[in-house]
Amino acid sequence: MGRRLARRMAKPRGDARGLLVGYAVLLFMLPAQLIFGPLGASGTPAGVVGIGFVFYWLMMRLIPDSGTAVGLQPIRVAVGLFCAAILVAYAYGTLHPLPPDQLSAADRGLLSMLSWLGVTLVTADMLRDWFSLRRLVRVIVLLVGIIAAMGLLQFASGFNLADLYHIPGLKVNYDVAVVTERSDFRRVAATASHPIEFGVVLAMALPLALHVAFHAQTRKWLWWGCVLMIAVASPMSLSRSAILGLFVAFIVLFAGWPTSRRLGVLLVMPVFIVVLRFAVPGLVGTIKSLFTGLSKDPSIQGRTDDYKVVGQFIDQSPWFGRGFGTFIPKDFFTLDNQYLGIIIECGYIGLAALILLFLTGFVTARGARIRSTDPEQRDLAQSLAASTLVAGLGYVTFDGLGFPMVTGLLFLLLGCIGALWRISRRRPDEPVEPPAAPAVTPVRVMVPR
């Protein structure tokens, strides 16, 4: 009994890896359109857990020696400023009369903001050490590999496993069961809410999958299998956002790889493209036409037509916006550019906060890479920087903050950057694993008779 108690006392407190793994499972494995009805679009199971993370983080900060990180951290500051911009826009927007549906949308926006904040804070401040961070990244890669496999099945057969989900207590917020097509190819979504979201999520996860595969000591077949499925499924979304994201991720990763790895990847890439071309005839040509036929694409024309009237909405409140989440497609139109959307809803202050969020994530990841001497940590930092840049670019081509999976992944990865930044700042002599529990020898007290 004494030894068991000593081990329990020696176990570190405040590590939230198990909670974050549960959040990741809900984020990727449940279809994005399943929600708790009373909470609306912000009521996805993962979103509700993220809201709970805010209160959990606050509670743990109040407990002495809970293991929660304290002190100034760039990721926490950037996310805090972004949330402050949303709150200011909400307060300013509600000073003016809003239709009931737009006011409800603004309330849902605040709930989504709380969820993003909670995920980032718990990840950045409550992942105890490098080993917990590494395990969480591997779980993310495995889960994204699973939805990539679901996407491959959907592309080949038109059948989406997500259509079989029927969970008591959850309702379908919108229907994504219809498989859209482009050039006679199915555009897959798996558990995401749209093929664009599916493609961008896979593009964000591919740098992490490559990192895990390159550094795995065991089960290499599993991790390289995830890389293969993610790499093959990404183009099957037939999304410009995904293809551009893959290109940007490759540039960032290539700049940080050693020469031997660069040569290996340069040799493999042409083979991969040729195999993909023969395995799925016409797919490579269709992807090429997405960029060579921009002038004839009706979707591009529709977006540029929408941009012409954006200035009218921005002029109504250029600095504080009309309220986050209030520019709903039902009352206006779908704006496939998150940066323009954030100006309309949160003004130029919101735009500055969003750009600062991406810049801080990228620069902080690069700072962790420069500071660390461990090759695996340095490679993970470069991969996280690439994933952040993929999301930042993707927000140019679609309204990313309105998609729960891609935004949930973004703030989860920002939290991972914060945790890695903190871990890389430890002194070389500081232990990263808790000391082993000392053996407790029972003491016999001799009582004279």
Buried (B, 14 or more C-beta within 10 A) or exposed (E): EEEEEBBEEEEEEBBBBEBBBBBBBBBBBBBBBBBBEEBBBBBBBBBBBBBBBBEBBEEBBEEEEEBBBEEEBBBBEBBBBBBEBBBBBBEBBBEEEBEEEBBBBBBBBBBBBBBBBBBBBBBBBBBBBBBBBBBBBBBBBBBBBBBBBBBBBBBEEEEBBBEEBEEEEBEBBEEBEEBEEBEEBBBBBBBBBBBBBBBBBBBBBBBBBBBBBBBBEEEEEBBBBBBBBBBBBBBBBBBBBBBBBBEBBBEBBBEBBEEEBBEEBEEEEEEEEEEBEEEBEEBBEBBEBBEEEEEEBEEBEEBEEBEEEBEEBBEEBBBBBBBBBBBBEEEBBBBBBBBBBBBBBBBBBBBBBBBBBBBBBBBBBBBBBEBBEEEBBBBBBBBBBBBBBBBBBBBBBBBBBBBBBBBBBBBBBBBBBBBBBBBBBBEEEEEEEEEEBEEEEEEEEEEEE
